[in-house]
């Protein structure tokens, strides 16, 4: 599973890196440090990552289908 964080939509609410700190991290300005990137999610963290996808108020995180 892969997810992508849209750099234009991320507004720095921080829910992703609070709820899924193993996957997402904060940059110095409080935005998701992974914005603008597609990241690989391990099977073990897929459920956690999906929770962050669902909780992002801006719908900035989406699952990338192969
Ligand atoms: S929850 Fe969404 S808007 Fe907030 S920092 Fe994470 S990706 Fe950005």
Boltz pocket constraint, residues with backbone or C-beta under 6 A from the ligand:
constraints:
  - pocket:
      binder: B
      contacts: [[A, 5], [A, 9], [A, 10], [A, 11], [A, 12], [A, 13], [A, 14], [A, 15], [A, 16], [A, 17], [A, 30], [A, 31], [A, 32], [A, 52], [A, 55], [A, 56], [A, 57], [A, 58], [A, 59], [A, 60], [A, 61]]
      max_distance: 6.0
